[in-house]
Amino acid sequence: MKPLVSAVLCALLTVPAPAQSAAPLPLTVDSIMRGPGIYGYEPRAVRWSGDGRRVYFEWKVCTDPLDKDFDTYVVQRDGSGLTRLSEDDAKLAPPAAGSESKDHRLIAYSEQGDLFVYDRSTGKRRQLTKTSDVESNPQMTRDGRKVAFVRGGNLYTITLSDGLLEQLTDIRPAGAAPSAPAAGPSRGARTAASGDEPKKGTDSQETLKKEERELLEVIQHRAKKREETEARRKKENPRKPMNLGPRETASNMLLAPDESYVLVTVLERAADSKTTVVPNFVTEAGYTEDISSRTNVGDTPNKSRMAIVKVATGEVTWLDHGQKLPANPEAKPPVKESERPVTLLGPQWSEDGAKLAVAGRAGDNKDRWIFAVDTATGKLRPIFHLHDDAWVDGPGSFRMGRLPGSQTLYFQAEITGWSHLYTVNWEGGEPKALTTGKWEVESVVLSRDETRFGLVTSEESPHVRNFYWMPTSGGPKTRITSQPGDYEVTVSPDEQMLAVVHSYTNKPPELYLMENKPGAPMTRVTTSPAPEFSAFPWLDVPIVQVPARDGTPVPARLYQPKNWKKGGPAVIFVHGAGYLQNVHRWWSNYSREYMFHHLLMQRGYLVIDVDYRGSAGYGRDWRTAIYRHMGGQDLDDQVDAAHFIVKEYGVDPKRIGLYGGSYGGFITLMALFTQPDVFAAGAALRPVTDWAHYNHGYTSNILNLPQKDLEAYKRSSPIYHAAGLKGALLICHGMVDTNVHFQDTVLLVQKLIELRKENWSVAPYPVEDHGFVQPSSWADEYKRILNLFETSLKK
């Protein structure tokens, strides 16, 4: 191990104080858009050594090149001795993720397609495979003697004591030739003469084969030998193959704790599947290359089924959820009863392997179940059901685990309209609420002795998160953390210490160590930002409440210049979606925008950032307020924020702009197209222009399917409202965006041309995907945004 000498870098080995001698960061677009090169990289993949004396994590210093891999670091339990490991030493560190043995001593994991086992008691790792095949999804068996893993579409185990390799499934893709024996050590190549039965031919060929066998003794001898070998093989290994159909693949294989069954998920690609092709113009070869992307909402979705495969025999039992779509004899043509599309996920075996539970999500997104499985018949029995007329979601909405013994499952759900933790008996009955209130559980960890839950919740405030311990039976919670912000917590093996990644509004995420006691002080381990960042007086942004037209207070962050004068301009920032919150007391995902808002303040703009309806953190009703109308209440909240800053802060109502990316870009378009007298200018970054072109998983939740609810799509898609454009519009979009396709912008451009609109411009970025990477692209984009506001909103 080589100590990190970081005086010339931006991280110190000891607990640092921010550099006081550094000059503050000059607020220019170029300096801000250095991104993590200025505010640093967040420590990640935090884990403890087996004896709990050290903490390992992945990190980069802010001066590292953008494309440099993260390094592995280690620090002592008391926060001393921060060291960057060499590449060789990093291989000896505990893995960042893997499958643990029941006693927590061994961790099985994969690395570059090979299998390894790390022994926490010795601090050493052992390589199990070194092949050209890809071995993945390692699982420690319950007794800790073997590792199960997937290779070539089948599940195997390897015994740690002697390396014996055993194949547990014989899953064959459509059209595959007969496979080798399904169990036991490798037997080498097999030919027709040494065991495989010759394939059956035509009638004439079979007649000739029979005649040859009767005519020649050597043929009789070979046939008899083959039949004896085949009979012996079938007796030793009676396992039947599982033959997949066309377009089917097997994945997510889970071995039962008693090793008697394998749960297999089978995916069937839709027959009429069609994906959008994204052209990549900037390539090494100099030729345009195609990137295969995704299907669109409303396209026939891929099907997913689960099967239980009996290890001893290969017998396959398909899980049957039993949910039906009702018949409608009045329809034309009449509709018969049919199977309801339900995706099964999140399987949980009981500790002894005697019980199995799976979660289920309806294809129309409106129902969720927890099913108990009859492993003999494959029949599923609902033990929990939640319906939502909009769509089922929320933090941890499909998180599920089991408590010790075989009787109790725990899960999260929005039963009361807020995401809370519940338990339910494996046999069914009313769920028991372990947490309640108008707040949400964000994350759950089960203690090593399985007697209590570690929870990160928003109980104190929707804008603050803290870490608590709570008995698994429920009851009073013990709050451990004390400083406002957000926490990602990793508990030491002896549960006496916590490694936490903590951040605050104006303080990027850092790694801290603290005792597992209420209010214990935190010892800082990392200092991620550059010195000039730390020397700048970043604003602890105040949170205000915008009174919406329906009487609801809408949270917002307000950036007000110190020299603010009434009659000045303002900008509204619209965060992206995918269920996201941006009004809070921790470091924002929009870190560049946070700094850019300081630049805008410096130039005399008031900036407001709204957690509009549809944002995360405020419960089910807030989340579903945009159902069937995106650009409805969520846009109303932006308009009400504009009226609020005019009334309360004297903003000039003729000089209000807005900008945002992805969903924020979509809202920007809807604002300029449908509220043109409220907003004078807007920058729409990577925007959705027609929701019928977006993906199925996100869009069908909110707008249903375009072929069934076209009205919702038309009123929610900006391209149908483009005729209303009056203000100045800037569109910025990465040309290799595989999320919101550049095609969306191309179609809107054509519509604007046909409408003979002139006050708009487009900036394409040839090498950027949905999330920009290159600082030069970030800088160019935000210089254009700044120029838009300077020319459109300044007198």
Secondary structure, DSSP 8 states (H G I E B T S, - for coil): -EE---TTSS--SS-----SSS------HHHHTTTHHHH----EEEEE-TTSSEEEEEE--TTS-TT---EEEEEETTS---EE--HHHHTTS--SS-EE-TTS-EEEEEETTEEEEEETTTTEEEE----SS-EEEEEE-TTSSEEEEEETTEEEEEETTT--EEE---EE-TT----S-SSSS------GGGT-------HHHHHHHHHHHHH-HHHHHHHHHHHHHHHHHHHH-----EE--TTEEEEEEEE-TTSSEEEEEEEE--TT----EEEE-S-SSSS-EEEE----TTS---EEEEEEEETTT--EEE-B---EE--BTTSSS-B--EE--EEEEEEEE-TTSS-EEEEEEETTSSEEEEEEE-TTT-BEEEEEEEE-SS----TTTT-EEE-SSSSEEEEEE-TTSS-EEEEEETT----EES--SSS-EEEEEE-TTSSEEEEEEEEEETTEEEEEEEETT----EE---SSSEEEEEE-TTSSEEEEEEEETTEEEEEEEEESSTT---EE----S-HHHHTS------EEEEE-TTS-EEEEEEE--TT--TT--EEEEE---SS---SSSS--S-HHHHHHHHHHHHTT-EEEEE--TT-SSS-HHHHGGGTT-TTSHHHHHHHHHHHHHHHHH---TTSEEEEEETHHHHHHHHHHHH-TTT-SEEEEES--S-GGGS-HHHHHHHH--TTT-HHHHHHH-GGGGGGG--SEEEEEEETT-SSS-HHHHHHHHHHHHHTT--SEEEEEETT--SS---HHHHHHHHHHHHHHHHHHT--
